[in-house]
Amino acid sequence: MNLRSRYVFPALLLGALASFAAPSARAQAAPRIGIANPAKIFEDMEERKDAQSALDAHLNRLRQEDQNKKGILQKLKEDVGQLKAGTPQYDAKNAELLKGAIEYDVWARMVQADAGQQQKTLMVRLYQKIQAAVAEVAKKQGFDLVLTEQVPEIPADISQIDPNQLRALINTRNVLFNKPDNGLDLTQAVILQLNADYKKAPQPK
């Protein structure tokens, strides 16, 4: 082997070894994983509180209207009871009662369906905002993945639930330990982000 080949071969060998070693040397840092508790975020959202207050007020008005309608039907029922069956007056008042009962039933079903749809729409809209805020906070703080933290509350008196219910509660918890103040819990940061965005957003008049 001549002098040139003696130096070239080791250089090529070192280059080849370097090419194999390069991936580990250039390996990316382990992904940074955080957690967030959607239930707590949802509970502390100012937008959720305002929307819930408005929805509760709407439901209270509907309950009052429901009581009024029931009162009218009760009065019709009492009027029918005071009339003699088979008379024209009885038949007319009874027909009025039947019509009112049918209209009330239709109204109650529509109101219930509409209230349920409003609640579901609100939940989906707020959840989408939570998801977007988690992504925004995660990007700002350099997180690659954010997991949902679920911490179901186990009743102090477990005699009130059966073993299957207790097992379901225990199995629902997906974070068994999270060191306090380790910077991995984004829950509070997401709440602050959502509430700040809500304050800046134009409010409906």
C-alpha positions as CSV (number, residue, x, y, z in Angstrom):
1,M,0.0,0.0,0.0
2,N,1.5,3.3,-1.0
3,L,1.6,6.4,1.2
4,R,-1.4,8.0,-0.5
5,S,-3.6,5.0,-0.1
6,R,-2.6,4.7,3.6
7,Y,-4.0,8.2,4.3
8,V,-7.0,8.0,2.0
9,F,-8.4,4.8,3.3
10,P,-8.6,5.9,6.9
11,A,-10.1,9.2,5.9
12,L,-12.8,7.3,3.9
13,L,-13.4,5.0,6.8
14,L,-13.8,7.9,9.2
15,G,-16.1,9.6,6.8
16,A,-18.2,6.5,6.5
17,L,-18.4,6.1,10.3
18,A,-19.3,9.7,10.7
19,S,-22.2,9.3,8.2
20,F,-23.5,6.5,10.4
21,A,-23.0,8.4,13.6
22,A,-24.5,11.6,12.2
23,P,-28.2,10.7,12.9
24,S,-27.6,10.2,16.6
25,A,-25.5,13.3,16.8
26,R,-28.2,15.3,15.0
27,A,-31.0,13.5,16.8
28,Q,-33.8,15.9,17.8
29,A,-34.4,16.5,21.5
30,A,-37.2,14.4,23.0
31,P,-40.6,15.9,22.4
32,R,-41.9,18.2,25.1
33,I,-45.2,16.9,26.4
34,G,-47.7,19.0,28.5
35,I,-51.1,18.4,30.0
36,A,-54.3,20.5,30.2
37,N,-57.5,19.9,32.0
38,P,-60.4,20.8,29.7
39,A,-63.0,20.4,32.4
40,K,-61.3,23.1,34.6
41,I,-60.7,25.3,31.6
42,F,-64.3,25.1,30.6
43,E,-65.5,25.9,34.1
44,D,-63.2,29.0,34.4
45,M,-64.0,30.5,31.0
46,E,-65.5,33.9,31.3
47,E,-67.3,33.4,28.0
48,R,-68.8,30.2,29.3
49,K,-70.0,31.9,32.4
50,D,-71.6,34.7,30.5
51,A,-73.2,32.3,28.0
52,Q,-74.5,30.1,30.8
53,S,-76.0,33.1,32.6
54,A,-77.8,34.2,29.4
55,L,-79.0,30.6,28.7
56,D,-80.2,30.3,32.3
57,A,-82.2,33.5,32.0
58,H,-83.7,32.2,28.8
59,L,-84.6,28.9,30.4
60,N,-86.2,30.8,33.4
61,R,-88.4,32.8,31.0
62,L,-89.4,29.5,29.3
63,R,-90.3,28.0,32.7
64,Q,-92.4,31.0,33.5
65,E,-94.2,30.7,30.1
66,D,-94.6,27.0,30.8
67,Q,-96.3,27.7,34.1
68,N,-98.6,30.2,32.4
69,K,-99.6,27.7,29.7
70,K,-100.2,25.0,32.3
71,G,-102.4,27.5,34.3
72,I,-104.5,28.2,31.2
73,L,-105.0,24.5,30.6
74,Q,-105.9,23.9,34.3
75,K,-108.5,26.7,34.1
76,L,-110.0,25.1,30.9
77,K,-110.1,21.7,32.6
78,E,-112.0,23.2,35.6
79,D,-114.4,25.0,33.3
80,V,-115.1,21.7,31.5
81,G,-115.7,20.1,34.8
82,Q,-118.4,22.6,35.7
83,L,-120.4,21.9,32.5
84,K,-122.8,19.1,31.8
85,A,-121.5,16.5,29.5
86,G,-123.2,16.3,26.1
87,T,-124.3,19.9,26.0
88,P,-123.0,22.3,23.2
89,Q,-121.2,24.4,25.8
90,Y,-119.4,21.3,27.2
91,D,-118.5,20.1,23.7
92,A,-117.1,23.5,22.7
93,K,-115.1,24.0,25.9
94,N,-113.8,20.4,25.8
95,A,-112.7,20.9,22.2
96,E,-110.9,24.1,23.3
97,L,-109.2,22.1,26.1
98,L,-108.1,19.4,23.7
99,K,-106.8,21.9,21.2
100,G,-104.9,23.7,24.0
101,A,-103.4,20.5,25.3
102,I,-102.1,19.5,21.8
103,E,-100.7,22.9,21.2
104,Y,-99.0,22.9,24.6
105,D,-97.5,19.4,24.0
106,V,-96.1,20.6,20.6
107,W,-94.7,23.8,22.1
108,A,-93.1,21.9,25.1
109,R,-91.4,19.4,22.7
110,M,-90.1,22.2,20.5
111,V,-88.8,24.2,23.4
112,Q,-87.0,21.2,24.9
113,A,-85.4,20.3,21.6
114,D,-84.3,23.9,21.0
115,A,-82.9,24.3,24.5
116,G,-80.9,21.1,24.1
117,Q,-79.6,22.2,20.7
118,Q,-78.5,25.5,22.1
119,Q,-76.6,23.8,24.9
120,K,-74.9,21.4,22.6
121,T,-74.0,24.2,20.2
122,L,-72.5,26.2,23.0
123,M,-70.4,23.2,24.3
124,V,-69.0,22.5,20.8
125,R,-68.2,26.2,20.2
126,L,-66.4,26.5,23.5
127,Y,-64.5,23.2,23.2
128,Q,-63.2,24.3,19.8
129,K,-62.0,27.6,21.4
130,I,-60.3,25.6,24.1
131,Q,-58.6,23.4,21.5
132,A,-57.4,26.4,19.6
133,A,-56.1,28.1,22.8
134,V,-54.3,25.0,23.9
135,A,-52.5,24.9,20.5
136,E,-51.6,28.6,20.7
137,V,-50.2,28.3,24.2
138,A,-48.4,25.1,23.4
139,K,-46.7,26.8,20.4
140,K,-45.7,29.8,22.5
141,Q,-44.1,27.6,25.2
142,G,-42.5,25.1,22.9
143,F,-44.7,22.0,23.5
144,D,-44.9,19.4,20.9
145,L,-47.9,17.5,22.4
146,V,-50.5,18.3,24.9
147,L,-52.5,15.5,26.6
148,T,-55.9,15.8,28.2
149,E,-55.8,15.5,31.9
150,Q,-58.9,13.9,33.5
151,V,-59.2,13.8,37.2
152,P,-62.6,12.3,38.1
153,E,-63.8,13.0,41.6
154,I,-64.3,9.9,43.7
155,P,-67.1,10.3,46.2
156,A,-66.0,10.4,49.9
157,D,-68.8,7.9,50.6
158,I,-68.2,5.1,48.1
159,S,-71.1,3.1,49.6
160,Q,-73.4,5.2,47.3
161,I,-71.9,3.7,44.1
162,D,-71.5,0.2,42.9
163,P,-68.1,-1.5,42.1
164,N,-68.5,-1.0,38.3
165,Q,-69.1,2.7,38.7
166,L,-66.1,3.1,41.0
167,R,-63.9,1.1,38.6
168,A,-65.1,3.4,35.7
169,L,-64.2,6.5,37.7
170,I,-60.7,5.1,38.6
171,N,-60.0,4.0,35.0
172,T,-61.1,7.4,33.6
173,R,-58.1,9.1,35.4
174,N,-55.3,9.3,32.8
175,V,-52.6,11.2,34.8
176,L,-51.5,9.4,37.9
177,F,-48.8,11.8,38.9
178,N,-47.7,15.2,37.8
179,K,-44.9,16.9,39.8
180,P,-46.2,20.3,41.0
181,D,-44.7,23.4,39.4
182,N,-42.9,21.4,36.7
183,G,-44.1,23.7,34.0
184,L,-46.0,21.0,32.1
185,D,-49.5,21.9,33.1
186,L,-50.9,24.4,30.7
187,T,-54.4,24.6,32.2
188,Q,-54.0,28.0,33.8
189,A,-52.1,29.6,30.9
190,V,-54.9,28.4,28.6
191,I,-57.6,29.9,30.9
192,L,-55.8,33.2,30.9
193,Q,-55.4,33.1,27.1
194,L,-59.1,32.4,26.5
195,N,-60.3,35.1,29.0
196,A,-57.9,37.7,27.5
197,D,-59.2,36.9,23.9
198,Y,-62.8,37.1,25.1
199,K,-62.2,40.5,26.7
200,K,-60.7,41.8,23.4
201,A,-63.4,40.4,21.2
202,P,-66.3,42.7,20.3
203,Q,-69.3,41.8,22.4
204,P,-72.8,41.4,20.9
205,K,-75.1,44.3,21.6
